[in-house]
Amino acid sequence: MIRLFLRFFIGMILLVVLASVIQTLIINQKGDENTNAWIKNVYGGVSFAAEQISSQDAEERDAAILSAEKSFGYDINLVSTSSSSYDWMLNYLSLGEPRYVSYSEVAVLIDGGANVLIFGPIEVWQSPSRTLYVLATMAYVLLSVVVIGILIRPIRIQFQAIARGAGAISSGDFSARITGPAARYGDSAVTAFNLMADRTEDLLKAKVELLQMVSHEIRTPLSRIHFAVELFESASTPDQRSERITAVIESVDDLDRLVNDLLKYIRSGESGIEKRSIRITELVADVERSMIDSEKILSVKLDGDAVVLCDRVLLNSAIGNLVGNASRFAKDEVLISSVLEDGVVSLHVDDDGPGVPEENRQRIFEPFSRLDNSKLDHEKGVGLGLAIVQRAVENCGGEVSVSSGPLGGARFTVRLPCLK
């Protein structure tokens, strides 16, 4: 919005300058016409009359003066510069050139400066008429109205678009965004509104997802706990009681793991998390320390020390999750490698396990998605791990994908933009 108001302010300044110039041109043009006519009628007549009179002999000048007065309509007086009342004109006038000596009198020096012809009263210069001033003012106002309308149109369009978008969101249409002409100006108000709408829609989606997840997934461990408690009451031997208690503990562990995964999943999609610069080597070092007791061989081959911008906890959890999955599915070896190219770091996690079938490579990132692979002996999960990875990486401005790896198993690749 600041950009549009600045544009409006500069436009108003240019409008004032342009309108003033136009108004001045209109008035001055008429003023110039009046001036030219005045000079032609007054100075031309005075010069001609003075030339005619000065060319006559002293005896004939009175008759020439009377004739000039009748022809030009001016009173003409011939006076001598030797008089103390008119001697100043010798310094003021030039020989043969008319010049004003009062508001309505023009004088011409003749006879080598001995005499002066004084014409007057004569026609006074006329300024532009009131009607012309009114017309110039009306043109000024009309131009101002047109230019202000043009300048204010983008602001009006944006306010109307923001009002419509806010009304649509308040009515339940959370997909409403500001598009079209209002978005073409690239103003911060439109960008902020669309970001707010995105954030609101994400929060509502997260709320709906959480409700669905809780209602769908939390019932299973709760049902097992309830069933195990009922069986515990009917247990007749210590071994049966111990077996029922173990079942309850396992169900409680499953429930605790589910709640933790749900919290991680919701937090991984937050846009208000604190992002900081992180070195990939430090993240990988943390993962290596967590795998120190693993039976699988972990190898690391990094291409330089890339720095990315993300929440450290989220990204650490995402990389750790990928490496943890790889170690569970791998036969013997897990490889972490990176490639830095065109300002993007690609972090690969490879294993020598069975891999991921191509038809399931998109589905495994969906919440609560689990592949049916009973031959693999790995820990139980609720199917949120890779969904957490995907949301965390996307929150950092990157992407995650899965493909076939050089070790024969799966290759999970995390691509993140590097800091300059």
Helices and strands as residue ranges (DSSP letters): H 2-38, I 39-43, H 44-54, G 58-60, H 61-72, E 76-80, H 89-92, E 99-100, E 106-110, G 111-113, E 115-119, H 130-170, H 181-184, H 188-217, H 219-234, H 238-268, E 276-279, H 280-290, E 297-301, E 307-310, H 312-329, E 333-341, E 344-351, G 358-360, G 363-365, H 385-395, E 399-404, E 410-417
